[in-house]
Amino acid sequence: MATALARETGLSDSMICKWTRQYLQGGEAALVNKRKPGNPLAKYARKKELTPTEQLEYKIALLERELLKKDREIVRLKKSIELEKGDAKRR
């Protein structure tokens, strides 16, 4: 049945089987698209030329990404220092 439906719709039979399995396990709610935030820089990568505004938005997005990385590193280092202090007190 999935193969005939795949031929009729142009979709792959594996996709139809996946959707069928999801529906049988979770009903219509299981078929709702659960979109992930994705990469905010992807919309700029697809364009050949960026407008001056888009260039600035792209730079801001890059800087925000770098800032988040630095924030995560700070948190990781603080936890590491706390663990070292805790180990030193136990000795």
PyMOL commands that set and color helices and strands:
alter all, ss='L'
color gray80, all
select helices_A, chain A and resi 2-9+13-31+42-45+52-90
alter helices_A, ss='H'
color red, helices_A
deselect
rebuild
show_as cartoon
